[in-house]
Amino acid sequence: MHIVTTEPVISAQNLNHYFGEGTLRKQALFDINLDIYSGDIIIMTGPSGSGKTTLLTLMGGLRSAQEGSLKILGQEMCSASKKQLRDVRRQIGYIFQAHNLMTFLTARENVRMSLELHDEFLNQDMDGKAISMLESVGLGNRADYYPDSLSGGQKQRVAFAKRSRRELARALISQPRIVLADEPTAALDKKSGRDVVELMQKLAKEQGCTILLVTHDNRILDIAVDAKRLVARHRIIYMEDGHLISDGVDAAAKVG
Ligand SMILES: Nc1ncnc2c1ncn2[C@@H]1O[C@H](COP(=O)(O)OP(=O)(O)OP(=O)(O)O)[C@@H](O)[C@H]1O
């Protein structure tokens, strides 16, 4: 039996959310109830428009909650002040899709450039760091290639290395309790998608934090199953028309 000894990292109770005003007001989330614990890997799936991103942005403190209760790291988000939202956001790492690569820079220079924007890397071996980040996505041997000579999937991986270095660097420094990722595998081939997910899980595991991942990508569900050896507990949350339809806690990992 799985014994829960800690408070949920995120707890939603009877959470509703609406967009628009007056006659245009439309309910996007209906009565969401969900407890997420430290170390959970939550994969949110469901058709387009089902409310995944809305729920993700609420759980990431990126939008204020309107109705019901949403606690993130013990802080109630319904009618939270700007300062309270900011304090919660500081403890969260964000990974969002799409960063264009500069066509006139090599893969290494693209990753390096994003490092240069961050004070914490000044005076460090940025070339070495850029290469190790490319290696971690399996592209160590493509460091000196220009984006135009890389495949679509390879480009996505360089972009991931670039932004994950930038965003996860901050994440690693600030030790986030939660990492949010929106469509991190969009447009990736299966192998690249798997690499990206495994990389994210590995980094999250090293930090011992909770991952919330939104995807349209059904293949990611297979990846999650395969990746069981990497992590303790996966849950696949399926949404439809603003309702949470199912929440599958990984049965095997639940034991003990
Ligand atoms: N800013 C907004 N203003 C008005 N309606 C919105 C807004 N954002 C989302 N919606 C509506 O809320 C519903 C849920 O959208 P949401 O983006 O959360 O779905 P999703 O499951 O993430 O979809 P997708 O997979 O296509 O990204 C949709 O009907 C959408 O049209």
The ligand as an SDF file (V2000), in Angstrom:
LIG
                    3D

 31 33  0  0  0  0  0  0  0  0999 V2000
   -7.2240   33.2770  -23.2800 N   0  0  0  0  0  0  0  0  0  0  0  0
   -8.3450   32.6390  -23.5970 C   0  0  0  0  0  0  0  0  0  0  0  0
   -9.4780   33.3150  -23.8570 N   0  0  0  0  0  0  0  0  0  0  0  0
  -10.6220   32.6680  -24.1640 C   0  0  0  0  0  0  0  0  0  0  0  0
  -10.7440   31.3350  -24.2330 N   0  0  0  0  0  0  0  0  0  0  0  0
   -9.6420   30.6090  -23.9840 C   0  0  0  0  0  0  0  0  0  0  0  0
   -8.3790   31.2170  -23.6540 C   0  0  0  0  0  0  0  0  0  0  0  0
   -7.4660   30.2380  -23.4550 N   0  0  0  0  0  0  0  0  0  0  0  0
   -8.1180   29.0690  -23.6610 C   0  0  0  0  0  0  0  0  0  0  0  0
   -9.4130   29.2920  -23.9650 N   0  0  0  0  0  0  0  0  0  0  0  0
  -10.4380   28.2570  -24.2330 C   0  0  0  0  0  0  0  0  0  0  0  0
  -10.4320   27.3590  -23.1270 O   0  0  0  0  0  0  0  0  0  0  0  0
  -10.5480   26.0130  -23.5670 C   0  0  0  0  0  0  0  0  0  0  0  0
   -9.3540   25.1920  -23.0820 C   0  0  0  0  0  0  0  0  0  0  0  0
   -8.1700   25.6510  -23.7460 O   0  0  0  0  0  0  0  0  0  0  0  0
   -6.7420   25.0740  -23.4170 P   0  0  0  0  0  0  0  0  0  0  0  0
   -5.7640   25.8860  -24.1830 O   0  0  0  0  0  0  0  0  0  0  0  0
   -6.5660   24.9700  -21.9610 O   0  0  0  0  0  0  0  0  0  0  0  0
   -6.8680   23.6220  -24.0380 O   0  0  0  0  0  0  0  0  0  0  0  0
   -5.7270   22.5710  -24.3670 P   0  0  0  0  0  0  0  0  0  0  0  0
   -6.2550   21.2520  -23.9340 O   0  0  0  0  0  0  0  0  0  0  0  0
   -4.4350   23.0190  -23.7810 O   0  0  0  0  0  0  0  0  0  0  0  0
   -5.6910   22.6700  -25.9350 O   0  0  0  0  0  0  0  0  0  0  0  0
   -4.4620   22.4650  -26.9300 P   0  0  0  0  0  0  0  0  0  0  0  0
   -4.1210   21.0260  -26.7640 O   0  0  0  0  0  0  0  0  0  0  0  0
   -5.0470   22.7640  -28.2820 O   0  0  0  0  0  0  0  0  0  0  0  0
   -3.3780   23.4050  -26.5200 O   0  0  0  0  0  0  0  0  0  0  0  0
  -10.6670   26.0740  -25.0720 C   0  0  0  0  0  0  0  0  0  0  0  0
  -12.0520   26.0410  -25.4010 O   0  0  0  0  0  0  0  0  0  0  0  0
  -10.0840   27.4130  -25.4250 C   0  0  0  0  0  0  0  0  0  0  0  0
  -10.6810   27.9180  -26.5990 O   0  0  0  0  0  0  0  0  0  0  0  0
  1  2  1  0
  2  3  1  0
  2  7  2  0
  3  4  2  0
  4  5  1  0
  5  6  2  0
  6  7  1  0
  6 10  1  0
  7  8  1  0
  8  9  2  0
  9 10  1  0
 10 11  1  0
 11 12  1  0
 11 30  1  0
 12 13  1  0
 13 14  1  0
 13 28  1  0
 14 15  1  0
 15 16  1  0
 16 17  2  0
 16 18  1  0
 16 19  1  0
 19 20  1  0
 20 21  2  0
 20 22  1  0
 20 23  1  0
 23 24  1  0
 24 25  2  0
 24 26  1  0
 24 27  1  0
 28 29  1  0
 28 30  1  0
 30 31  1  0
M  END
$$$$
